[in-house]
């Protein structure tokens, strides 16, 4: 169940919100005048979400490359790499 807090709690109960975010590894949703306004989360959770987003983008690009024929056989890549390493 998500935690939903009024915006005044950011000022008045910051430590409690911070501890919740770190302990539960969940964002806290902040309302302003009764309407959703922000999501507050730990840096660790933010970095994981951004990393996941970057991974999905890279996978999507790879799928598009494969579908359009922009690929190189793994054996060719290995051979070229060996040639570059050995001079």
VEXKEBA-834520 format. One line per field, with one value per residue: x, y, z of N, C-alpha, C, O in turn; residue number from 1. Coordinates in Angstrom, 1 decimal. Layout:
N
nc1 <- (X ...)
nc2 <- (Y ...)
nc3 <- (Z ...)
cac1 <- (X ...)
cac2 <- (Y ...)
cac3 <- (Z ...)
cc1 <- (X ...)
cc2 <- (Y ...)
cc3 <- (Z ...)
oc1 <- (X ...)
oc2 <- (Y ...)
oc3 <- (Z ...)
num <- (NUM ...)
***
This chain:
87
nc1 <- (0.8 0.7 2.4 0.9 1.2 0.6 1.8 2.8 4.0 6.5 8.1 7.5 7.8 10.1 12.2 10.9 9.6 11.9 13.1 11.2 11.2 13.8 13.7 11.5 12.0 10.4 8.5 7.3 4.2 3.3 0.9 -0.7 -2.9 -4.7 -4.4 -2.4 1.0 3.9 6.5 8.4 11.6 14.2 17.7 18.9 16.8 15.9 18.2 18.3 15.9 16.4 18.6 17.3 15.6 17.4 18.6 16.4 16.0 18.3 18.0 15.7 16.7 18.6 16.9 15.5 17.6 18.3 15.9 16.0 18.1 20.6 23.1 25.9 27.7 28.5 30.9 32.4 32.8 34.3 36.6 37.6 38.2 40.2 42.1 42.7 43.7 46.0 47.5)
nc2 <- (-1.2 2.1 5.0 8.0 11.4 14.7 17.8 19.5 17.8 17.3 19.3 19.3 16.6 15.5 13.7 11.4 10.7 10.3 8.1 6.2 5.9 4.8 2.5 1.0 0.9 2.2 4.7 7.8 9.3 12.6 15.0 17.9 20.3 18.3 16.8 14.6 15.3 15.0 12.4 11.0 9.6 7.3 7.9 5.6 3.9 5.5 5.5 2.8 2.6 4.4 3.0 0.7 1.7 2.7 0.2 -1.1 0.7 0.2 -2.5 -2.4 -0.9 -2.7 -4.7 -3.4 -2.9 -5.6 -6.4 -4.8 -5.7 -4.8 -6.1 -8.0 -11.0 -13.0 -14.4 -13.0 -10.6 -11.5 -12.4 -10.1 -8.6 -10.1 -9.8 -7.1 -7.0 -8.5 -7.2)
nc3 <- (0.0 -1.0 0.5 1.2 1.6 2.9 1.4 3.4 5.2 4.2 5.2 7.9 8.8 7.7 8.4 9.1 6.7 5.1 6.4 6.1 3.2 2.9 4.5 3.6 0.9 -1.0 -2.8 -1.5 -1.9 -2.5 -1.8 -2.9 -2.0 -1.8 -4.2 -6.2 -6.4 -6.2 -6.2 -3.8 -3.2 -2.2 -3.0 -3.8 -4.7 -6.8 -8.5 -9.2 -10.6 -12.8 -13.9 -14.7 -16.6 -18.5 -19.2 -20.4 -22.6 -24.0 -24.6 -26.2 -28.4 -29.3 -30.2 -32.2 -34.0 -34.6 -35.9 -38.1 -39.5 -38.8 -37.8 -36.5 -36.9 -34.1 -34.1 -36.0 -34.6 -32.4 -33.8 -35.0 -32.7 -31.5 -33.5 -33.3 -30.7 -30.9 -32.7)
cac1 <- (0.0 1.6 2.2 0.5 1.3 0.4 3.1 3.3 4.8 7.9 8.7 7.3 8.1 11.0 13.0 10.0 9.5 13.2 13.3 10.2 11.7 15.0 13.3 10.6 12.4 9.2 8.4 6.1 3.5 3.0 -0.2 -0.8 -4.3 -5.5 -4.1 -1.1 2.0 5.3 6.9 9.7 12.2 15.6 18.6 19.2 15.7 16.0 19.3 17.9 14.8 17.0 19.4 16.4 15.1 18.5 18.7 15.2 16.2 19.4 17.4 14.8 17.6 19.1 15.8 15.2 18.8 18.2 14.8 16.3 19.3 21.9 23.8 27.2 27.8 29.4 32.2 33.1 33.2 35.4 37.8 38.1 38.7 41.5 43.1 43.1 44.5 47.3 48.3)
cac2 <- (0.0 3.3 6.0 9.3 12.4 16.1 18.5 20.0 16.8 17.3 20.2 19.0 15.2 15.0 12.5 10.2 10.3 9.7 6.8 5.3 5.6 3.9 1.2 0.2 0.9 2.6 6.1 8.4 10.2 13.8 15.7 19.4 20.6 17.0 16.2 14.1 16.3 14.5 11.1 11.2 8.3 7.3 7.9 4.2 3.5 6.3 5.0 1.5 2.8 4.9 2.0 -0.2 2.4 2.6 -1.2 -1.3 1.4 -0.5 -3.7 -2.0 -0.5 -3.9 -5.4 -2.7 -3.2 -6.9 -6.5 -4.1 -6.4 -4.1 -7.0 -8.6 -12.3 -13.0 -15.0 -11.9 -9.7 -12.1 -12.5 -8.7 -8.2 -10.9 -9.2 -5.8 -7.2 -9.1 -6.2)
cac3 <- (0.0 -1.0 1.5 0.7 2.6 2.4 1.2 4.7 5.9 3.8 6.1 9.3 9.1 6.7 8.8 9.1 5.3 4.6 7.0 5.4 1.9 3.0 5.1 2.8 -0.5 -1.7 -2.8 -0.8 -2.8 -1.8 -2.3 -2.8 -2.0 -2.0 -5.5 -6.3 -6.9 -6.2 -5.6 -3.1 -3.0 -1.8 -4.1 -4.2 -5.5 -8.0 -9.4 -9.7 -11.6 -13.9 -14.5 -15.4 -17.8 -19.5 -19.7 -21.3 -23.8 -24.8 -25.2 -27.3 -29.5 -29.9 -30.9 -33.5 -34.8 -35.1 -36.8 -39.4 -40.1 -38.5 -36.9 -36.9 -36.3 -32.9 -34.5 -36.6 -33.6 -31.7 -34.6 -35.1 -31.4 -31.4 -34.4 -32.7 -29.5 -31.2 -33.5)
cc1 <- (0.9 1.3 1.9 0.5 1.1 1.7 3.6 4.2 6.3 8.7 8.7 7.7 9.1 11.8 12.2 9.8 10.8 13.4 12.4 10.8 12.9 14.6 12.5 10.9 11.2 9.2 7.2 5.5 3.0 1.9 -0.1 -2.3 -5.1 -5.3 -2.7 -0.2 3.4 5.4 8.3 10.3 13.6 16.4 18.8 18.1 15.7 17.0 18.9 16.8 15.4 17.9 18.5 15.9 16.2 18.7 17.6 15.4 17.3 18.8 16.5 15.6 18.1 18.1 15.5 16.4 18.7 17.1 15.1 17.6 20.6 22.6 25.1 27.3 28.8 30.8 33.1 33.6 34.4 36.7 38.4 38.8 40.1 42.5 43.6 44.0 45.9 48.1 48.0)
cc2 <- (1.2 4.3 7.3 10.3 13.8 16.8 19.1 19.1 16.8 18.3 19.8 17.5 14.6 13.7 11.3 9.7 9.7 8.3 5.8 4.9 4.6 2.5 0.4 0.2 1.2 4.1 6.5 9.4 11.4 14.5 17.2 19.8 19.4 16.3 15.8 15.1 15.8 13.1 11.3 9.8 8.4 7.4 6.5 3.7 4.2 5.8 3.6 1.7 3.4 3.9 1.0 0.4 2.4 1.3 -1.4 -0.6 0.7 -1.8 -3.4 -1.6 -1.8 -4.7 -4.8 -2.9 -4.6 -7.1 -5.8 -4.7 -5.7 -5.0 -7.5 -10.0 -12.2 -13.5 -13.9 -10.9 -10.2 -12.1 -11.1 -8.2 -8.9 -10.2 -7.9 -6.0 -7.7 -8.2 -6.5)
cc3 <- (0.0 0.1 0.8 1.8 2.0 2.3 2.5 5.4 5.4 4.7 7.5 9.7 8.1 7.1 8.8 7.6 4.8 5.1 6.3 4.0 1.9 3.5 4.2 1.3 -1.4 -1.8 -1.9 -1.7 -2.0 -2.5 -2.1 -3.0 -2.4 -3.3 -5.5 -7.0 -7.1 -5.8 -5.1 -2.9 -2.7 -3.1 -4.7 -5.1 -6.9 -9.0 -10.0 -10.8 -12.9 -14.6 -15.3 -16.7 -18.9 -20.1 -20.7 -22.6 -24.7 -25.4 -26.3 -28.5 -30.2 -30.7 -32.2 -34.4 -35.4 -36.1 -38.1 -40.0 -39.8 -37.4 -37.4 -36.2 -35.1 -33.2 -35.2 -35.6 -32.8 -32.5 -34.8 -33.8 -31.2 -32.3 -33.9 -31.5 -29.8 -32.2 -34.9)
oc1 <- (1.7 0.2 2.6 -0.2 1.3 2.7 4.9 5.1 7.1 9.9 9.6 8.0 9.0 11.9 12.7 9.8 10.7 13.8 12.8 10.8 13.0 15.1 12.7 10.3 11.1 9.7 6.4 6.2 2.4 1.9 0.5 -2.8 -6.1 -5.9 -1.8 -0.5 4.0 4.5 9.2 9.6 14.2 16.0 18.9 18.3 15.4 16.8 19.3 16.9 15.1 17.9 18.8 15.8 15.9 19.0 17.9 15.1 17.1 19.2 16.5 15.2 18.2 18.4 15.3 16.1 18.9 17.2 14.6 18.0 21.6 22.6 25.4 26.9 29.9 31.8 34.3 34.8 35.4 37.8 39.6 39.8 41.0 43.7 44.7 44.9 46.9 49.3 48.5)
oc2 <- (1.4 4.4 7.7 10.1 14.0 16.4 19.2 19.5 16.3 18.0 19.8 17.3 13.5 12.8 10.2 8.5 8.7 7.4 4.6 3.7 3.7 1.5 -0.8 -0.5 0.6 4.8 5.7 10.2 11.2 14.7 17.6 19.5 19.5 15.3 16.4 15.8 16.0 12.5 11.8 8.9 9.5 7.1 6.3 3.1 3.6 5.6 3.4 1.0 3.0 3.8 0.5 -0.2 2.2 1.1 -2.0 -1.1 0.7 -2.1 -4.1 -2.0 -1.9 -5.3 -5.4 -3.1 -4.8 -7.7 -6.2 -4.1 -6.0 -4.6 -7.4 -10.0 -11.6 -12.9 -13.8 -10.4 -9.5 -11.8 -10.9 -7.6 -8.2 -10.0 -7.5 -5.2 -7.4 -8.5 -5.8)
oc3 <- (0.9 0.6 -0.1 2.8 0.9 2.9 2.6 6.2 6.2 5.0 8.2 10.9 7.7 6.3 8.4 7.4 4.0 4.4 6.0 3.6 1.1 3.1 4.2 0.5 -2.5 -0.9 -1.6 -2.3 -0.9 -3.8 -1.1 -4.1 -3.1 -3.6 -5.0 -8.0 -8.1 -5.1 -5.8 -2.4 -2.8 -4.2 -5.9 -6.2 -7.9 -10.2 -11.1 -11.9 -14.0 -15.9 -16.3 -17.7 -20.0 -21.3 -21.8 -23.7 -25.9 -26.5 -27.4 -29.7 -31.4 -31.7 -33.2 -35.6 -36.6 -37.2 -39.2 -41.0 -40.4 -36.2 -38.6 -35.0 -35.2 -32.7 -34.9 -35.7 -32.5 -32.0 -34.6 -33.8 -30.7 -31.9 -34.0 -31.3 -29.1 -32.5 -35.8)
num <- (1 2 3 4 5 6 7 8 9 10 11 12 13 14 15 16 17 18 19 20 21 22 23 24 25 26 27 28 29 30 31 32 33 34 35 36 37 38 39 40 41 42 43 44 45 46 47 48 49 50 51 52 53 54 55 56 57 58 59 60 61 62 63 64 65 66 67 68 69 70 71 72 73 74 75 76 77 78 79 80 81 82 83 84 85 86 87)
***
